């Protein structure tokens, strides 16, 4: 039996996972930028 409540919960869960993965990706990018600004390429060669 089709339940709109269940599908809505699934969509919310999907958005939550999407938001989390985007936040993690952005966080990693910011960390990489931060470390590159702290240690410019060439200082640790």
N, C-alpha and C positions, 0 to 999 in steps of 0.2 A: 504494500500500500504506500502511495506517495505521500510524504509528509513535508509540508512547506517549512515547518519548524526545523526539521533535521537539515534540510538543504541550506537554510539560512545560517545555521550553526556551522555547517561545512564551509560556507563562503566566508564567514567571519574568521574561521580558523585559517583558511587560505590567506586571507589578507594579513592576519597576524604573522604567519610564517614569512610572507613576502616582505612585510615591514621589517621584521627582525633581520632577514638576510640582507636587505638593503642597508639597514643601520650598521650591520657588521661590516659590510663591504666599504661603506663610507668611513667607518671608524678605522679600518685597516689602511685606507688611502690616506687619511689624515695623519695616522701614525707614520707612514712611510714618508710623507712630505715633511713631517716634523723632524724625523731622524735625518733626512737628507739636508735640511736647513741647519741642523746641529752639526752634522758631519758631512761637509760637501765632498762629493766623489773626488778622490785624489789625496785626501789627508791620511787615509789608512791604507796606503799601497806600499 
